[in-house]
């Protein structure tokens, strides 16, 4: 994304830098230095109410006289009021920067944003160091309840922030002190751990967060090394299961601004779903399982170099071809690769609708393992680690449970408001993993609804894009509040239909083939 212009130069970014020529003191004009500064800011920017901290008032008289009354002033929009955070004599350098952060449970993405030009300068992604104390959210919540556990988890992510921000700034010759604001988009648990808030109530009834809409926080209070008077904005959540990452994604999708009915789904270990339009929205969330991200599979791995991401199987010859990330030597298969693999195997007749491998179809690739029957994707002699890369029947069952949970959540949320999938005009697929899902293959295995492919729109990392948007536009932050107020949350745990519908979805693509006419046609 380096150098990509996100918008036109923003009209109302969270941070603004102004070059001021302040009238000199005279016998006929003996206003205070602070009054003269505020008046000049108003004339230049139109901003009326600006808070000035005492520390800057102390610097002001010397700076004005030393710079011949020509100064730069930097203001931050703090909870919809403006606050002066810097004055200096860098009259020729109006640039100011901010950093948007997608705080994922597995990967944290940082976006360096030049607010003067309205562009993302660069991005960097790093593994979330909290993984060492739990790969999933529930384990981290449990660890946070141990002695010093919460303090340790917060410290790890704050240190990660500081290192990544320093790294991306240094790469582009930007001083970290020129970063005046950070926006953070994450699920409710990740936001709590980042802020050092006790997350224990998030996972037990009645699922109450400590805070849904945090005030903007001093970066110094959190220990984040940007400008000493810089601020951190955490995108609000609307409960324990629908976090700021989802609200930010809705903002990016624009579904809250149209009369068309849209479905938004963030695909991952947990599936967060929002259905609605400009008038109403309903949301729900549920565990889809780590199989969708390659987790728990015998040969599964994260989407890294060497992971198989694309598989084709010739339906006549059964010849298999594959592609790995960055063309690395194959050493496993990632989530999007697994979805495509299962779809290809099903269409080729290598696995039946109940998830059982058809051994006689391709006996050369079928083997017996201690996990049951397996299908060899890459023989050991061709793999980076010298071991067969394969998918077992146990893997397939795990994947079918995950895809079944995803489809069931989608179906229940539409049924809850009395509509069918045919009435959905836009289907937004978000999340880093969701960026690589091929809707056609996900439909084939019964994970996503069988609607026209052109209705599907992959948003990529919508959470990160939302974090960028709220830095570029104060209006966007106001929109988040409106979005939040529109959403009604549906609790999956108390839905009487969930288990019966989930059971029906544990087949390829489903027990009710009328729901997947395009798949039935492909199988003819």
N, C-alpha and C positions, 0 to 999 in steps of 0.2 A: 504493500500500500504506500510505499515511500513516494512522497510527492503528489499523491492523488488529491485533487481538490474535492472536498466533500460537498461544499455549497459555494454560493457566492460569498464574498467577505461578509461575515455575520453582522447583522444589524444590532443584535442585542446579546452578545456573548456574556458569559458569567464574569469575565474579567475584561476591563477596558483600560487602555493606556492613552493618556492625553499629554500633548505638548502645550505648555502654558506660558504665556508672556504676561506676567502679573504687573499691574501698575506700580510704579515706584512710590515710595512714601514721599509726601510733600506737606507743606504747612497747611494746605487746604484739604488734604486727605490723610487724616491720621487714624483711619480704620485699623483694627488689629490685623496682624499677619494672617490669622486664621480666617477672618472675614474676607480679606482680599483673595485668599486661596479659594474659598468656597464660591465667591462671586465669579472668579475666573473659570472655575470648573463649570459653573452654571452657564456662563456665556458660551463656552466651548462645547459642552456636552448636553446641556439642557437638564442636567441632573440637579434636583433641588435639595433633597435631604441627604446629606452625606455625613456619616459619622467619622470623626477624626480621633484616633487614639492618642492618649497623653504622650506616649513615646515619640510620636511624629510631631506633636506640637513642640516638643523640646528641640527637635532637629530643625524646625522650620525657620527661625530667624537667621541662624547662621547660614543655612543653605540658600535662602533668598538673596542675601547680600553677597555671598561668595559667587553665586551664579548670575549675578546681575538680573535677578528676578525672572530668569528663564529656566523653567524646571519641567521635569516629567512627573506626572502623577498617575498612579495605578490604583484603580478601585475594583472592588469585588462585590458582586451582588450576593449578599448574605441574607438568606431567607426573605428575599424580595425587598431588601433595603440595601443601600449602597454604603460601603465602608472603605475608607482610604487605607491602603496597606503599604504604600511605598511612595516616597518622594525622593528624587535625586536629580543630579545635574546631567544625566545622560540624554541631553536634548535631541541628539541625532538618532537615538535608538528607541523607537516606540514599541518594538516587538514585546509580546508577552506570551507565555506558554502555559499550557495545562496538560494534565495527563488523565486519560480515561482508562478505567480498569474494569475488565470483565473478570470478576473474582469467582472462578469456577472451582469446584471441589477437586478436580484433577489437574487442570491447567489454568494458569492465570495469564491473561493477555493484557499488555500495556500498550496504549496508543499515545504517542507524543503529538500534541495538537498545537499548531501555531494559530492562536486566536486572532492575530492581526490580519491574517490572510484567509482564515477559515479553512484550513487544510490539515489533514493528518500527515505529519512529517514521516513517521515510521512506526512500526509495531515490533514488539518482541514478546515472545511467549515462553513461559517457564513452568516447570512442574510445581504444583502446590506442595510446599515442604511439609504440610500437615499430614500428607499421605503416610508418613512414617509412623503416625499414631492412629491410623485408621483410614482405609481406602474408601469407606462409605460414611455417609453423614451420621448414621446412628452410632457407629463406633466412636466417632469423634465427640458426639454429645456425651457418651458414656465416659470417655477419657477426660473431658472437660470437668466432670464432676469429681475427679480424683484430686488429691492435694496438689496445688499449683498447676493442675492440668490446663485450666482455662488460661492462666497467665502464660504458660508455655506455648499453647496453640496460637494465642494472639501474637506473642513475640516472634514466632516463626514467620508469620505472614507479614508483620511489619518489617522485619529484616529483609524479607523477600522484596517488598515494595521498594525499600531504600536502595537495594542493590540493583534492581531492574531499572529504576528511574535514573540512577547515576549512570548506568551502562548506556541507556538509550540517549541520554543527554550528552554524554561524552562523545558518542559516535557522531553527533551532529553539531559539536562545538557549542552546545547550549549550557549555560551555567544553571545548576539545579536551583539556585536562588532566584532565577527568572521564571520558575514554575510557581504560579500563584494559587492554583486550584487543582484539586483531584476529584473526579467523580468515580464512584464505585457501584457496580451493578453485580448483584449476586443473589443467590437464594437466601431465604430468611436465616437459615442456620449459619451460612458463611458470613452474612452480614453481622450476626450476633458475635461470632468468634472474632471477627475483625475488630469490632468495637469493644471486645472484652466483656460482653454481656452474657449472663448465665443462660444457656440454651436448653436447660433441662426440661422446662415446661413445654417445649415445642413438640415433644414426641409422646406426650401422654394427655389424656383428656383433662380439660377441654381445649388443649393445644393453644396456649396463650403465649404470644411473643412478649418480650420485655417492652419493646417499642416497635411501632409500625412505621412511623414517620420521624426519623431522627432530625433534630435541628442540625444545621451545618456546624461542623466541629473544627476547632483549631488543629491544624496539622501538627503543631508543636505538642499539643496535649496528647496526641496519639503516638508521638515519637517519630513522625515521618519527616524526613530531611528534605523539605523544599524551602521556599521562602519562609522565614520565621513567623511572618504574620499571614501565611497562606491558610486556605481552608479546604476541608474535605466535605463533599456532598455525597451522601449515600442514598441511592434511589430507594424510595419507600417500598414496603411490601404491604400485602393486604391480609396476612395471616401466616400461619406456620408453614403452609404448603405452597402458597403463591407469592413468590418473592419479587424483588426489584428486577431481577433478570427477565421475568415474564412481563412486567409492566413496561420495561424498556423495549422489549421486543414488540409489544403491541403498538407502542409509539412509532417504531420504525415501520411496521407493517402498514400503518394508516387505516387499519380496519375500524378504528373508532371514529373515522371521519366520513364513512360511506354508508348508504342505506343497504347496500348488498350484504347478505349474510356471509360471514367469513368464519373459517375454523383456523385456529392457530395452535400448533403443537410444537413443543420443545422436546426433541427426541433424545433420550439418554437412559441411564439407569432408572430414573424416575421420568414418567411422562406427565408433563403439565399441559393442560388443554384449555383453551378459551374459545368460546363460541359467541358470536354476536355481531353487532353493527354499531352505528352511531347512537342508537337509542337504548340498547341494552346489551349486557354481556353476562354469561355464566361461565364459571371456571371450575375445574376439578383437577385433581392430581392423584397419581397412584404409582405404585412400584411396577415398572416394566421388567426390571431385572438386568443384571450386568451382561447377559448374553448379547444384548443389542450393541454393546460396545466391545465385543470380543472377549469380555471377561468370563471366567469360569469354564470356558471351552478348553479342551485338552491342548489344542494348538493355537488358542486365541492369544492376541496381544494388542496393545494399543496401536493407534495409527501412527507408526514411526517407520523410519527407513527399514526396508526389508519385509514389511507386512504386506501380505497379499491383499490387494484392494479391488481387483477385477478378475472375474473368472468367466470363461465361456466354455460351454460343452456342446459339441456338435451332436444334434439329436439323432443323426443317422449312424455316424461312426463312433460316437461317444468319446472322441478325442477331446482332451481338456487342454486349454491354454489359459495363462494367467499373466497378470502384471503386478509388480510390487511397487510400493512407494519409493520414489527416487531411484528406481531400478536396482535396488539393493538385493543382495543374495537373500532368497526367501528364508524366513525363520519363524513364520507364523501367519495368522490371518486376522485382520481387523474386522470390526463390526459390519461396515458396509460391504466388505468382501464376503462375509458369512451370509448376509442376506441375499446377495447375488448368487452365491454358490448354491444355497438351498433352492432358490427359484429355478436355476438351471438344472439341478438334479431332478427336481420335481417334473419339469417339462420334458426331460429326457427319460423319465420312467425309472430313474435310479433309486428313488424313494417314493413310497406310496403315501396316500393321503393321511395315514395315521402316523407317519414319521418313521416307518420301518424301512430299512435298506433292502433293496431287491438284489440279493447277492448274485443271482444267476444272470442278471443283466450285464454286469461287467466284472466277472470273477477275478480278473487280474488286479483290479484296484480294491477289491473287497477283502478285508482281513478280519480275523478275530482278535480282539484285545480284551484286557481285563475289565474294560468299560463296556464290553459288548462288541457288536459288529462295528467295523470302521471302514471308511472310504478314503483311500490315499489321494491326496491332492498333489503333493510333491514327494517323490521317493527320497529316502534319506540321503542317497548319494548326490542328490541335486540341491539339498538343503544346506543352509549355512552351518547348522549345528550337527549335521550328519544323522539326524533322526527324521523319520517319516513325519510329514505335516499332513494331518488327517482330520476328518470330522467323524465322530462316533454317533451311534444312535442316542447315547445319553446327551451328547451335545445338541443333537437335533431336538430332543424333547425339551431341553432347557430353552432353546431358541423358540420353539413353538409356544411354550408358556409365556415367554416375553412378548412375542408378537400377538399372542392371544389377549394378553392383558392390555396391550396398546389398542387393539381394535375394539375391545369391550368398553374401554373408557371412552373412546370416540363415539361409539354407538349409544351408550347410555346418556352422554351429555346432549346428543341431538334429540334422543327420545324424550329427554326431560322437558324440552320446550316444544315438543310435538312437531318436529320437522324431520325430513329424511335427508340423506346425503345428497340427493339430487338437487335439493334446494340451496346447497352451499355453492356460492359463486367463486369464492377464493379459498384455497387451502394452503396456508403458510406453514412451511416446515422450517423450523429454526434449530439452533444449536450447532456447535462445531461438527458433531457427528451427523446431524441432520443435513449438513451441507453436502454430504457425499452419498446420501441415500438416493437411489434411483427409484422414483415413485412406481414405475412400471414393475420393477422386481419386488418392491414391497407389497404391491397389490397382488402379485402372483402368489405370494405365500400367505396372504390374508392379513397383512399387518396394517395396511392403509385401505380406505374404501375404494371401491371400483367406480371411480368417476373419471370424466375426461382428463387426460394427462395435462392439457393446457390450463386446467384450473389449479394445478399444483405450482407453487412458487417457493423456491428455496431461498431463504433469507440469509443463510450463512450465520455468522456469529451476531445474531440480532441483539443479544445482550450487550456486546461490546459496542455495536453501532448506536444503541440507545444511550450508552454512557458518553459517547462522543457527542451525540445530538444535544444532550442537556448542557454540555459545555458551550456549544455554539449558540444556544438559544435559551433565554430565560422563559420565553413563551412555551418551549417544550417542557420545562419544569412545571409550569402551571397546567399544561395538558395532562401531565402524569396524575395530578390530583383529581382531575375530572374523570380520567380513565378509571382510577381506583374507586371512585364513588359509583361508577356504573356497574361494577362487577358483583355478582352474587355467587357465593361459593357453594358447590355441591359436595357433600361428604360421601366419598365412595364406600367408606367402612360401614355405613348404615344403609346402603342401597340393597334392597332385598333381591333385585334382579341380577346383581353382579355375578354371583357364582354360577347361576344357571346359564347366563350368556357367556361367561368365561369358558365354561365346559364345552359349549358348542363351538367355540373358536379354537379348540385344541386340535384342529385338523387342518390339512392343506387343501384349499385355502380356508374352508369352513364347512360345517355340516350342512348349512343352507347354501347350496351352490347358486341359488338365484341371486344372492348378494354379490356374486362375482362372475357375471356373464362373460366378461372378456377372457377370464382364465379358463372357463369351460370351453370357450371357442378355441383357445390355443392348444388345449389338450386333445381336441378332436383328431 
